[in-house]
């Protein structure tokens, strides 16, 4: 188990030892949308993300699963 320390898109600093990081494609599969939709949600601030050293977005699994449990459309 590794510890992940990062700055989220909203500027907050987070450390998590258990939260797996997901790709846009993995998140898209969970919501049954296109990966570009996930990127648009992230750019609009609807999904928190971190950037890898290579500049790619990653999403915290715990946050995504919490959104999936909420009633209603997560993209609205």
mmCIF file of the N, C-alpha and C atoms, coordinates in Angstrom:
data_MODEL
# 
_entry.id   MODEL 
# 
loop_
_atom_site.group_PDB 
_atom_site.id 
_atom_site.type_symbol 
_atom_site.label_atom_id 
_atom_site.label_alt_id 
_atom_site.label_comp_id 
_atom_site.label_asym_id 
_atom_site.label_entity_id 
_atom_site.label_seq_id 
_atom_site.pdbx_PDB_ins_code 
_atom_site.Cartn_x 
_atom_site.Cartn_y 
_atom_site.Cartn_z 
_atom_site.occupancy 
_atom_site.B_iso_or_equiv 
_atom_site.pdbx_formal_charge 
_atom_site.auth_seq_id 
_atom_site.auth_comp_id 
_atom_site.auth_asym_id 
_atom_site.auth_atom_id 
_atom_site.pdbx_PDB_model_num 
ATOM 1   N N  . UNK A 1 1  ? 0.848   -1.168 0.000   1.00 0.00 ? 1  UNK A N  1 
ATOM 2   C CA . UNK A 1 1  ? 0.000   0.000  0.000   1.00 0.00 ? 1  UNK A CA 1 
ATOM 3   C C  . UNK A 1 1  ? 0.896   1.234  0.000   1.00 0.00 ? 1  UNK A C  1 
ATOM 4   N N  . UNK A 1 2  ? 0.619   2.164  -0.901  1.00 0.00 ? 2  UNK A N  1 
ATOM 5   C CA . UNK A 1 2  ? 1.418   3.376  -0.965  1.00 0.00 ? 2  UNK A CA 1 
ATOM 6   C C  . UNK A 1 2  ? 0.572   4.582  -0.593  1.00 0.00 ? 2  UNK A C  1 
ATOM 7   N N  . UNK A 1 3  ? 1.227   5.605  -0.105  1.00 0.00 ? 3  UNK A N  1 
ATOM 8   C CA . UNK A 1 3  ? 0.537   6.842  0.244   1.00 0.00 ? 3  UNK A CA 1 
ATOM 9   C C  . UNK A 1 3  ? 0.598   7.784  -0.940  1.00 0.00 ? 3  UNK A C  1 
ATOM 10  N N  . UNK A 1 4  ? -0.521  8.403  -1.234  1.00 0.00 ? 4  UNK A N  1 
ATOM 11  C CA . UNK A 1 4  ? -0.599  9.345  -2.337  1.00 0.00 ? 4  UNK A CA 1 
ATOM 12  C C  . UNK A 1 4  ? -0.776  10.738 -1.754  1.00 0.00 ? 4  UNK A C  1 
ATOM 13  N N  . UNK A 1 5  ? 0.120   11.640 -2.077  1.00 0.00 ? 5  UNK A N  1 
ATOM 14  C CA . UNK A 1 5  ? -0.003  13.039 -1.658  1.00 0.00 ? 5  UNK A CA 1 
ATOM 15  C C  . UNK A 1 5  ? -0.157  13.871 -2.917  1.00 0.00 ? 5  UNK A C  1 
ATOM 16  N N  . UNK A 1 6  ? -1.166  14.744 -2.929  1.00 0.00 ? 6  UNK A N  1 
ATOM 17  C CA . UNK A 1 6  ? -1.419  15.498 -4.147  1.00 0.00 ? 6  UNK A CA 1 
ATOM 18  C C  . UNK A 1 6  ? -2.149  16.787 -3.850  1.00 0.00 ? 6  UNK A C  1 
ATOM 19  N N  . UNK A 1 7  ? -2.142  17.646 -4.849  1.00 0.00 ? 7  UNK A N  1 
ATOM 20  C CA . UNK A 1 7  ? -2.943  18.866 -4.805  1.00 0.00 ? 7  UNK A CA 1 
ATOM 21  C C  . UNK A 1 7  ? -4.095  18.666 -5.776  1.00 0.00 ? 7  UNK A C  1 
ATOM 22  N N  . UNK A 1 8  ? -5.320  18.748 -5.265  1.00 0.00 ? 8  UNK A N  1 
ATOM 23  C CA . UNK A 1 8  ? -6.511  18.542 -6.087  1.00 0.00 ? 8  UNK A CA 1 
ATOM 24  C C  . UNK A 1 8  ? -6.753  19.743 -6.980  1.00 0.00 ? 8  UNK A C  1 
ATOM 25  N N  . UNK A 1 9  ? -7.681  19.592 -7.929  1.00 0.00 ? 9  UNK A N  1 
ATOM 26  C CA . UNK A 1 9  ? -7.978  20.666 -8.873  1.00 0.00 ? 9  UNK A CA 1 
ATOM 27  C C  . UNK A 1 9  ? -8.489  21.925 -8.183  1.00 0.00 ? 9  UNK A C  1 
ATOM 28  N N  . UNK A 1 10 ? -9.059  21.775 -6.993  1.00 0.00 ? 10 UNK A N  1 
ATOM 29  C CA . UNK A 1 10 ? -9.545  22.946 -6.263  1.00 0.00 ? 10 UNK A CA 1 
ATOM 30  C C  . UNK A 1 10 ? -8.468  23.576 -5.390  1.00 0.00 ? 10 UNK A C  1 
ATOM 31  N N  . UNK A 1 11 ? -7.248  23.056 -5.471  1.00 0.00 ? 11 UNK A N  1 
ATOM 32  C CA . UNK A 1 11 ? -6.128  23.629 -4.728  1.00 0.00 ? 11 UNK A CA 1 
ATOM 33  C C  . UNK A 1 11 ? -5.919  23.051 -3.347  1.00 0.00 ? 11 UNK A C  1 
ATOM 34  N N  . UNK A 1 12 ? -6.764  22.118 -2.922  1.00 0.00 ? 12 UNK A N  1 
ATOM 35  C CA . UNK A 1 12 ? -6.601  21.529 -1.595  1.00 0.00 ? 12 UNK A CA 1 
ATOM 36  C C  . UNK A 1 12 ? -5.562  20.424 -1.650  1.00 0.00 ? 12 UNK A C  1 
ATOM 37  N N  . UNK A 1 13 ? -4.899  20.214 -0.546  1.00 0.00 ? 13 UNK A N  1 
ATOM 38  C CA . UNK A 1 13 ? -3.866  19.198 -0.423  1.00 0.00 ? 13 UNK A CA 1 
ATOM 39  C C  . UNK A 1 13 ? -4.477  17.973 0.227   1.00 0.00 ? 13 UNK A C  1 
ATOM 40  N N  . UNK A 1 14 ? -4.264  16.816 -0.358  1.00 0.00 ? 14 UNK A N  1 
ATOM 41  C CA . UNK A 1 14 ? -4.862  15.598 0.177   1.00 0.00 ? 14 UNK A CA 1 
ATOM 42  C C  . UNK A 1 14 ? -3.824  14.488 0.252   1.00 0.00 ? 14 UNK A C  1 
ATOM 43  N N  . UNK A 1 15 ? -3.926  13.684 1.293   1.00 0.00 ? 15 UNK A N  1 
ATOM 44  C CA . UNK A 1 15 ? -3.096  12.500 1.434   1.00 0.00 ? 15 UNK A CA 1 
ATOM 45  C C  . UNK A 1 15 ? -4.027  11.317 1.662   1.00 0.00 ? 15 UNK A C  1 
ATOM 46  N N  . UNK A 1 16 ? -3.844  10.277 0.893   1.00 0.00 ? 16 UNK A N  1 
ATOM 47  C CA . UNK A 1 16 ? -4.680  9.093  1.034   1.00 0.00 ? 16 UNK A CA 1 
ATOM 48  C C  . UNK A 1 16 ? -3.813  7.853  0.898   1.00 0.00 ? 16 UNK A C  1 
ATOM 49  N N  . UNK A 1 17 ? -4.000  6.944  1.837   1.00 0.00 ? 17 UNK A N  1 
ATOM 50  C CA . UNK A 1 17 ? -3.244  5.702  1.778   1.00 0.00 ? 17 UNK A CA 1 
ATOM 51  C C  . UNK A 1 17 ? -4.033  4.590  1.103   1.00 0.00 ? 17 UNK A C  1 
ATOM 52  N N  . UNK A 1 18 ? -5.342  4.768  0.957   1.00 0.00 ? 18 UNK A N  1 
ATOM 53  C CA . UNK A 1 18 ? -6.180  3.685  0.464   1.00 0.00 ? 18 UNK A CA 1 
ATOM 54  C C  . UNK A 1 18 ? -6.892  3.988  -0.845  1.00 0.00 ? 18 UNK A C  1 
ATOM 55  N N  . UNK A 1 19 ? -6.996  5.237  -1.229  1.00 0.00 ? 19 UNK A N  1 
ATOM 56  C CA . UNK A 1 19 ? -7.777  5.596  -2.409  1.00 0.00 ? 19 UNK A CA 1 
ATOM 57  C C  . UNK A 1 19 ? -7.001  5.313  -3.689  1.00 0.00 ? 19 UNK A C  1 
ATOM 58  N N  . UNK A 1 20 ? -7.560  4.458  -4.513  1.00 0.00 ? 20 UNK A N  1 
ATOM 59  C CA . UNK A 1 20 ? -6.973  4.141  -5.807  1.00 0.00 ? 20 UNK A CA 1 
ATOM 60  C C  . UNK A 1 20 ? -7.259  5.287  -6.768  1.00 0.00 ? 20 UNK A C  1 
ATOM 61  N N  . UNK A 1 21 ? -6.343  5.552  -7.670  1.00 0.00 ? 21 UNK A N  1 
ATOM 62  C CA . UNK A 1 21 ? -6.552  6.589  -8.681  1.00 0.00 ? 21 UNK A CA 1 
ATOM 63  C C  . UNK A 1 21 ? -7.045  5.947  -9.973  1.00 0.00 ? 21 UNK A C  1 
ATOM 64  N N  . UNK A 1 22 ? -8.080  6.547  -10.555 1.00 0.00 ? 22 UNK A N  1 
ATOM 65  C CA . UNK A 1 22 ? -8.704  6.015  -11.760 1.00 0.00 ? 22 UNK A CA 1 
ATOM 66  C C  . UNK A 1 22 ? -8.425  6.912  -12.959 1.00 0.00 ? 22 UNK A C  1 
ATOM 67  N N  . UNK A 1 23 ? -8.370  6.319  -14.133 1.00 0.00 ? 23 UNK A N  1 
ATOM 68  C CA . UNK A 1 23 ? -8.221  7.085  -15.370 1.00 0.00 ? 23 UNK A CA 1 
ATOM 69  C C  . UNK A 1 23 ? -9.586  7.611  -15.809 1.00 0.00 ? 23 UNK A C  1 
ATOM 70  N N  . UNK A 1 24 ? -9.581  8.524  -16.768 1.00 0.00 ? 24 UNK A N  1 
ATOM 71  C CA . UNK A 1 24 ? -10.835 9.039  -17.324 1.00 0.00 ? 24 UNK A CA 1 
ATOM 72  C C  . UNK A 1 24 ? -11.651 7.903  -17.942 1.00 0.00 ? 24 UNK A C  1 
ATOM 73  N N  . UNK A 1 25 ? -10.989 6.972  -18.563 1.00 0.00 ? 25 UNK A N  1 
ATOM 74  C CA . UNK A 1 25 ? -11.672 5.832  -19.176 1.00 0.00 ? 25 UNK A CA 1 
ATOM 75  C C  . UNK A 1 25 ? -12.347 4.943  -18.142 1.00 0.00 ? 25 UNK A C  1 
ATOM 76  N N  . UNK A 1 26 ? -11.671 4.710  -17.021 1.00 0.00 ? 26 UNK A N  1 
ATOM 77  C CA . UNK A 1 26 ? -12.265 3.890  -15.964 1.00 0.00 ? 26 UNK A CA 1 
ATOM 78  C C  . UNK A 1 26 ? -13.489 4.578  -15.359 1.00 0.00 ? 26 UNK A C  1 
ATOM 79  N N  . UNK A 1 27 ? -13.374 5.898  -15.122 1.00 0.00 ? 27 UNK A N  1 
ATOM 80  C CA . UNK A 1 27 ? -14.502 6.656  -14.578 1.00 0.00 ? 27 UNK A CA 1 
ATOM 81  C C  . UNK A 1 27 ? -15.651 6.649  -15.580 1.00 0.00 ? 27 UNK A C  1 
ATOM 82  N N  . UNK A 1 28 ? -15.335 6.821  -16.846 1.00 0.00 ? 28 UNK A N  1 
ATOM 83  C CA . UNK A 1 28 ? -16.363 6.819  -17.893 1.00 0.00 ? 28 UNK A CA 1 
ATOM 84  C C  . UNK A 1 28 ? -17.124 5.498  -17.891 1.00 0.00 ? 28 UNK A C  1 
ATOM 85  N N  . UNK A 1 29 ? -16.416 4.409  -17.733 1.00 0.00 ? 29 UNK A N  1 
ATOM 86  C CA . UNK A 1 29 ? -17.071 3.111  -17.680 1.00 0.00 ? 29 UNK A CA 1 
ATOM 87  C C  . UNK A 1 29 ? -18.014 2.977  -16.507 1.00 0.00 ? 29 UNK A C  1 
ATOM 88  N N  . UNK A 1 30 ? -17.651 3.557  -15.373 1.00 0.00 ? 30 UNK A N  1 
ATOM 89  C CA . UNK A 1 30 ? -18.490 3.483  -14.181 1.00 0.00 ? 30 UNK A CA 1 
ATOM 90  C C  . UNK A 1 30 ? -19.781 4.289  -14.353 1.00 0.00 ? 30 UNK A C  1 
ATOM 91  N N  . UNK A 1 31 ? -19.687 5.431  -15.049 1.00 0.00 ? 31 UNK A N  1 
ATOM 92  C CA . UNK A 1 31 ? -20.854 6.281  -15.278 1.00 0.00 ? 31 UNK A CA 1 
ATOM 93  C C  . UNK A 1 31 ? -21.562 5.977  -16.600 1.00 0.00 ? 31 UNK A C  1 
ATOM 94  N N  . UNK A 1 32 ? -20.947 5.115  -17.401 1.00 0.00 ? 32 UNK A N  1 
ATOM 95  C CA . UNK A 1 32 ? -21.483 4.764  -18.726 1.00 0.00 ? 32 UNK A CA 1 
ATOM 96  C C  . UNK A 1 32 ? -21.599 5.998  -19.624 1.00 0.00 ? 32 UNK A C  1 
ATOM 97  N N  . UNK A 1 33 ? -20.503 6.750  -19.683 1.00 0.00 ? 33 UNK A N  1 
ATOM 98  C CA . UNK A 1 33 ? -20.406 7.911  -20.563 1.00 0.00 ? 33 UNK A CA 1 
ATOM 99  C C  . UNK A 1 33 ? -19.090 7.830  -21.323 1.00 0.00 ? 33 UNK A C  1 
ATOM 100 N N  . UNK A 1 34 ? -18.883 8.721  -22.261 1.00 0.00 ? 34 UNK A N  1 
ATOM 101 C CA . UNK A 1 34 ? -17.642 8.795  -23.010 1.00 0.00 ? 34 UNK A CA 1 
ATOM 102 C C  . UNK A 1 34 ? -16.555 9.415  -22.134 1.00 0.00 ? 34 UNK A C  1 
ATOM 103 N N  . UNK A 1 35 ? -15.298 8.983  -22.268 1.00 0.00 ? 35 UNK A N  1 
ATOM 104 C CA . UNK A 1 35 ? -14.214 9.581  -21.480 1.00 0.00 ? 35 UNK A CA 1 
ATOM 105 C C  . UNK A 1 35 ? -14.105 11.100 -21.644 1.00 0.00 ? 35 UNK A C  1 
ATOM 106 N N  . UNK A 1 36 ? -14.443 11.627 -22.811 1.00 0.00 ? 36 UNK A N  1 
ATOM 107 C CA . UNK A 1 36 ? -14.409 13.087 -23.005 1.00 0.00 ? 36 UNK A CA 1 
ATOM 108 C C  . UNK A 1 36 ? -15.411 13.782 -22.089 1.00 0.00 ? 36 UNK A C  1 
ATOM 109 N N  . UNK A 1 37 ? -16.525 13.126 -21.788 1.00 0.00 ? 37 UNK A N  1 
ATOM 110 C CA . UNK A 1 37 ? -17.509 13.688 -20.865 1.00 0.00 ? 37 UNK A CA 1 
ATOM 111 C C  . UNK A 1 37 ? -16.904 13.820 -19.474 1.00 0.00 ? 37 UNK A C  1 
ATOM 112 N N  . UNK A 1 38 ? -16.155 12.824 -19.061 1.00 0.00 ? 38 UNK A N  1 
ATOM 113 C CA . UNK A 1 38 ? -15.488 12.866 -17.753 1.00 0.00 ? 38 UNK A CA 1 
ATOM 114 C C  . UNK A 1 38 ? -14.511 14.039 -17.711 1.00 0.00 ? 38 UNK A C  1 
ATOM 115 N N  . UNK A 1 39 ? -13.760 14.239 -18.765 1.00 0.00 ? 39 UNK A N  1 
ATOM 116 C CA . UNK A 1 39 ? -12.814 15.357 -18.834 1.00 0.00 ? 39 UNK A CA 1 
ATOM 117 C C  . UNK A 1 39 ? -13.562 16.694 -18.765 1.00 0.00 ? 39 UNK A C  1 
ATOM 118 N N  . UNK A 1 40 ? -14.690 16.788 -19.463 1.00 0.00 ? 40 UNK A N  1 
ATOM 119 C CA . UNK A 1 40 ? -15.497 18.024 -19.402 1.00 0.00 ? 40 UNK A CA 1 
ATOM 120 C C  . UNK A 1 40 ? -16.009 18.273 -17.989 1.00 0.00 ? 40 UNK A C  1 
ATOM 121 N N  . UNK A 1 41 ? -16.466 17.218 -17.302 1.00 0.00 ? 41 UNK A N  1 
ATOM 122 C CA . UNK A 1 41 ? -16.932 17.363 -15.916 1.00 0.00 ? 41 UNK A CA 1 
ATOM 123 C C  . UNK A 1 41 ? -15.792 17.864 -15.025 1.00 0.00 ? 41 UNK A C  1 
ATOM 124 N N  . UNK A 1 42 ? -14.592 17.329 -15.255 1.00 0.00 ? 42 UNK A N  1 
ATOM 125 C CA . UNK A 1 42 ? -13.435 17.746 -14.456 1.00 0.00 ? 42 UNK A CA 1 
ATOM 126 C C  . UNK A 1 42 ? -13.084 19.206 -14.729 1.00 0.00 ? 42 UNK A C  1 
ATOM 127 N N  . UNK A 1 43 ? -13.066 19.601 -15.993 1.00 0.00 ? 43 UNK A N  1 
ATOM 128 C CA . UNK A 1 43 ? -12.760 20.991 -16.347 1.00 0.00 ? 43 UNK A CA 1 
ATOM 129 C C  . UNK A 1 43 ? -13.785 21.954 -15.768 1.00 0.00 ? 43 UNK A C  1 
ATOM 130 N N  . UNK A 1 44 ? -15.042 21.506 -15.666 1.00 0.00 ? 44 UNK A N  1 
ATOM 131 C CA . UNK A 1 44 ? -16.114 22.348 -15.127 1.00 0.00 ? 44 UNK A CA 1 
ATOM 132 C C  . UNK A 1 44 ? -16.125 22.356 -13.599 1.00 0.00 ? 44 UNK A C  1 
ATOM 133 N N  . UNK A 1 45 ? -15.260 21.555 -12.984 1.00 0.00 ? 45 UNK A N  1 
ATOM 134 C CA . UNK A 1 45 ? -15.198 21.511 -11.523 1.00 0.00 ? 45 UNK A CA 1 
ATOM 135 C C  . UNK A 1 45 ? -16.179 20.548 -10.890 1.00 0.00 ? 45 UNK A C  1 
ATOM 136 N N  . UNK A 1 46 ? -16.829 19.727 -11.672 1.00 0.00 ? 46 UNK A N  1 
ATOM 137 C CA . UNK A 1 46 ? -17.802 18.775 -11.132 1.00 0.00 ? 46 UNK A CA 1 
ATOM 138 C C  . UNK A 1 46 ? -17.155 17.527 -10.562 1.00 0.00 ? 46 UNK A C  1 
ATOM 139 N N  . UNK A 1 47 ? -15.935 17.227 -11.011 1.00 0.00 ? 47 UNK A N  1 
ATOM 140 C CA . UNK A 1 47 ? -15.157 16.102 -10.500 1.00 0.00 ? 47 UNK A CA 1 
ATOM 141 C C  . UNK A 1 47 ? -13.796 16.612 -10.067 1.00 0.00 ? 47 UNK A C  1 
ATOM 142 N N  . UNK A 1 48 ? -13.364 16.192 -8.901  1.00 0.00 ? 48 UNK A N  1 
ATOM 143 C CA . UNK A 1 48 ? -12.013 16.525 -8.468  1.00 0.00 ? 48 UNK A CA 1 
ATOM 144 C C  . UNK A 1 48 ? -11.015 15.610 -9.158  1.00 0.00 ? 48 UNK A C  1 
ATOM 145 N N  . UNK A 1 49 ? -9.841  16.106 -9.400  1.00 0.00 ? 49 UNK A N  1 
ATOM 146 C CA . UNK A 1 49 ? -8.809  15.291 -10.044 1.00 0.00 ? 49 UNK A CA 1 
ATOM 147 C C  . UNK A 1 49 ? -7.436  15.778 -9.621  1.00 0.00 ? 49 UNK A C  1 
ATOM 148 N N  . UNK A 1 50 ? -6.455  14.946 -9.866  1.00 0.00 ? 50 UNK A N  1 
ATOM 149 C CA . UNK A 1 50 ? -5.062  15.343 -9.722  1.00 0.00 ? 50 UNK A CA 1 
ATOM 150 C C  . UNK A 1 50 ? -4.399  15.102 -11.061 1.00 0.00 ? 50 UNK A C  1 
ATOM 151 N N  . UNK A 1 51 ? -3.272  15.713 -11.251 1.00 0.00 ? 51 UNK A N  1 
ATOM 152 C CA . UNK A 1 51 ? -2.498  15.503 -12.481 1.00 0.00 ? 51 UNK A CA 1 
ATOM 153 C C  . UNK A 1 51 ? -1.280  14.644 -12.158 1.00 0.00 ? 51 UNK A C  1 
ATOM 154 N N  . UNK A 1 52 ? -1.005  13.714 -13.026 1.00 0.00 ? 52 UNK A N  1 
ATOM 155 C CA . UNK A 1 52 ? 0.204   12.911 -12.907 1.00 0.00 ? 52 UNK A CA 1 
ATOM 156 C C  . UNK A 1 52 ? 1.388   13.764 -13.344 1.00 0.00 ? 52 UNK A C  1 
ATOM 157 N N  . UNK A 1 53 ? 2.601   13.339 -13.073 1.00 0.00 ? 53 UNK A N  1 
ATOM 158 C CA . UNK A 1 53 ? 3.762   14.088 -13.567 1.00 0.00 ? 53 UNK A CA 1 
ATOM 159 C C  . UNK A 1 53 ? 3.743   14.250 -15.092 1.00 0.00 ? 53 UNK A C  1 
ATOM 160 N N  . UNK A 1 54 ? 3.080   13.349 -15.786 1.00 0.00 ? 54 UNK A N  1 
ATOM 161 C CA . UNK A 1 54 ? 2.965   13.435 -17.242 1.00 0.00 ? 54 UNK A CA 1 
ATOM 162 C C  . UNK A 1 54 ? 1.813   14.308 -17.710 1.00 0.00 ? 54 UNK A C  1 
ATOM 163 N N  . UNK A 1 55 ? 1.049   14.877 -16.763 1.00 0.00 ? 55 UNK A N  1 
ATOM 164 C CA . UNK A 1 55 ? -0.032  15.789 -17.118 1.00 0.00 ? 55 UNK A CA 1 
ATOM 165 C C  . UNK A 1 55 ? -1.401  15.148 -17.287 1.00 0.00 ? 55 UNK A C  1 
ATOM 166 N N  . UNK A 1 56 ? -1.506  13.854 -17.057 1.00 0.00 ? 56 UNK A N  1 
ATOM 167 C CA . UNK A 1 56 ? -2.798  13.185 -17.209 1.00 0.00 ? 56 UNK A CA 1 
ATOM 168 C C  . UNK A 1 56 ? -3.640  13.353 -15.950 1.00 0.00 ? 56 UNK A C  1 
ATOM 169 N N  . UNK A 1 57 ? -4.960  13.360 -16.123 1.00 0.00 ? 57 UNK A N  1 
ATOM 170 C CA . UNK A 1 57 ? -5.872  13.476 -14.986 1.00 0.00 ? 57 UNK A CA 1 
ATOM 171 C C  . UNK A 1 57 ? -6.097  12.107 -14.361 1.00 0.00 ? 57 UNK A C  1 
ATOM 172 N N  . UNK A 1 58 ? -6.190  12.100 -13.028 1.00 0.00 ? 58 UNK A N  1 
ATOM 173 C CA . UNK A 1 58 ? -6.561  10.901 -12.281 1.00 0.00 ? 58 UNK A CA 1 
ATOM 174 C C  . UNK A 1 58 ? -7.610  11.301 -11.257 1.00 0.00 ? 58 UNK A C  1 
ATOM 175 N N  . UNK A 1 59 ? -8.538  10.390 -11.022 1.00 0.00 ? 59 UNK A N  1 
ATOM 176 C CA . UNK A 1 59 ? -9.681  10.656 -10.161 1.00 0.00 ? 59 UNK A CA 1 
ATOM 177 C C  . UNK A 1 59 ? -9.659  9.691  -8.985  1.00 0.00 ? 59 UNK A C  1 
ATOM 178 N N  . UNK A 1 60 ? -9.970  10.177 -7.788  1.00 0.00 ? 60 UNK A N  1 
ATOM 179 C CA . UNK A 1 60 ? -9.961  9.330  -6.596  1.00 0.00 ? 60 UNK A CA 1 
ATOM 180 C C  . UNK A 1 60 ? -11.172 8.411  -6.601  1.00 0.00 ? 60 UNK A C  1 
ATOM 181 N N  . UNK A 1 61 ? -10.898 7.124  -6.459  1.00 0.00 ? 61 UNK A N  1 
ATOM 182 C CA . UNK A 1 61 ? -11.961 6.127  -6.511  1.00 0.00 ? 61 UNK A CA 1 
ATOM 183 C C  . UNK A 1 61 ? -13.031 6.379  -5.451  1.00 0.00 ? 61 UNK A C  1 
ATOM 184 N N  . UNK A 1 62 ? -12.642 6.751  -4.253  1.00 0.00 ? 62 UNK A N  1 
ATOM 185 C CA . UNK A 1 62 ? -13.612 7.005  -3.185  1.00 0.00 ? 62 UNK A CA 1 
ATOM 186 C C  . UNK A 1 62 ? -14.577 8.122  -3.534  1.00 0.00 ? 62 UNK A C  1 
ATOM 187 N N  . UNK A 1 63 ? -14.068 9.185  -4.134  1.00 0.00 ? 63 UNK A N  1 
ATOM 188 C CA . UNK A 1 63 ? -14.920 10.302 -4.538  1.00 0.00 ? 63 UNK A CA 1 
ATOM 189 C C  . UNK A 1 63 ? -15.888 9.875  -5.643  1.00 0.00 ? 63 UNK A C  1 
ATOM 190 N N  . UNK A 1 64 ? -15.396 9.106  -6.594  1.00 0.00 ? 64 UNK A N  1 
ATOM 191 C CA . UNK A 1 64 ? -16.230 8.659  -7.706  1.00 0.00 ? 64 UNK A CA 1 
ATOM 192 C C  . UNK A 1 64 ? -17.324 7.723  -7.205  1.00 0.00 ? 64 UNK A C  1 
ATOM 193 N N  . UNK A 1 65 ? -16.960 6.791  -6.339  1.00 0.00 ? 65 UNK A N  1 
ATOM 194 C CA . UNK A 1 65 ? -17.961 5.860  -5.796  1.00 0.00 ? 65 UNK A CA 1 
ATOM 195 C C  . UNK A 1 65 ? -19.012 6.602  -4.968  1.00 0.00 ? 65 UNK A C  1 
ATOM 196 N N  . UNK A 1 66 ? -18.609 7.639  -4.246  1.00 0.00 ? 66 UNK A N  1 
ATOM 197 C CA . UNK A 1 66 ? -19.568 8.442  -3.482  1.00 0.00 ? 66 UNK A CA 1 
ATOM 198 C C  . UNK A 1 66 ? -20.551 9.132  -4.424  1.00 0.00 ? 66 UNK A C  1 
ATOM 199 N N  . UNK A 1 67 ? -20.057 9.639  -5.548  1.00 0.00 ? 67 UNK A N  1 
ATOM 200 C CA . UNK A 1 67 ? -20.935 10.276 -6.533  1.00 0.00 ? 67 UNK A CA 1 
ATOM 201 C C  . UNK A 1 67 ? -21.913 9.270  -7.140  1.00 0.00 ? 67 UNK A C  1 
ATOM 202 N N  . UNK A 1 68 ? -21.443 8.057  -7.346  1.00 0.00 ? 68 UNK A N  1 
ATOM 203 C CA . UNK A 1 68 ? -22.311 7.030  -7.910  1.00 0.00 ? 68 UNK A CA 1 
ATOM 204 C C  . UNK A 1 68 ? -23.450 6.676  -6.950  1.00 0.00 ? 68 UNK A C  1 
ATOM 205 N N  . UNK A 1 69 ? -23.211 6.806  -5.662  1.00 0.00 ? 69 UNK A N  1 
ATOM 206 C CA . UNK A 1 69 ? -24.244 6.500  -4.666  1.00 0.00 ? 69 UNK A CA 1 
ATOM 207 C C  . UNK A 1 69 ? -25.280 7.602  -4.537  1.00 0.00 ? 69 UNK A C  1 
ATOM 208 N N  . UNK A 1 70 ? -24.941 8.830  -4.978  1.00 0.00 ? 70 UNK A N  1 
ATOM 209 C CA . UNK A 1 70 ? -25.870 9.959  -4.882  1.00 0.00 ? 70 UNK A CA 1 
ATOM 210 C C  . UNK A 1 70 ? -26.991 9.801  -5.903  1.00 0.00 ? 70 UNK A C  1 
ATOM 211 N N  . UNK A 1 71 ? -28.211 10.179 -5.510  1.00 0.00 ? 71 UNK A N  1 
ATOM 212 C CA . UNK A 1 71 ? -29.303 10.122 -6.487  1.00 0.00 ? 71 UNK A CA 1 
ATOM 213 C C  . UNK A 1 71 ? -29.162 11.243 -7.518  1.00 0.00 ? 71 UNK A C  1 
ATOM 214 N N  . UNK A 1 72 ? -29.691 11.017 -8.707  1.00 0.00 ? 72 UNK A N  1 
ATOM 215 C CA . UNK A 1 72 ? -29.663 12.056 -9.738  1.00 0.00 ? 72 UNK A CA 1 
ATOM 216 C C  . UNK A 1 72 ? -28.496 11.909 -10.684 1.00 0.00 ? 72 UNK A C  1 
ATOM 217 N N  . UNK A 1 73 ? -28.413 12.821 -11.631 1.00 0.00 ? 73 UNK A N  1 
ATOM 218 C CA . UNK A 1 73 ? -27.390 12.822 -12.668 1.00 0.00 ? 73 UNK A CA 1 
ATOM 219 C C  . UNK A 1 73 ? -26.130 13.481 -12.137 1.00 0.00 ? 73 UNK A C  1 
ATOM 220 N N  . UNK A 1 74 ? -24.983 12.760 -12.083 1.00 0.00 ? 74 UNK A N  1 
ATOM 221 C CA . UNK A 1 74 ? -23.756 13.343 -11.538 1.00 0.00 ? 74 UNK A CA 1 
ATOM 222 C C  . UNK A 1 74 ? -23.182 14.457 -12.401 1.00 0.00 ? 74 UNK A C  1 
ATOM 223 N N  . UNK A 1 75 ? -23.548 14.510 -13.664 1.00 0.00 ? 75 UNK A N  1 
ATOM 224 C CA . UNK A 1 75 ? -22.984 15.495 -14.562 1.00 0.00 ? 75 UNK A CA 1 
ATOM 225 C C  . UNK A 1 75 ? -23.724 16.820 -14.575 1.00 0.00 ? 75 UNK A C  1 
ATOM 226 N N  . UNK A 1 76 ? -24.808 16.899 -13.863 1.00 0.00 ? 76 UNK A N  1 
ATOM 227 C CA . UNK A 1 76 ? -25.599 18.135 -13.891 1.00 0.00 ? 76 UNK A CA 1 
ATOM 228 C C  . UNK A 1 76 ? -25.338 18.968 -12.671 1.00 0.00 ? 76 UNK A C  1 
# 
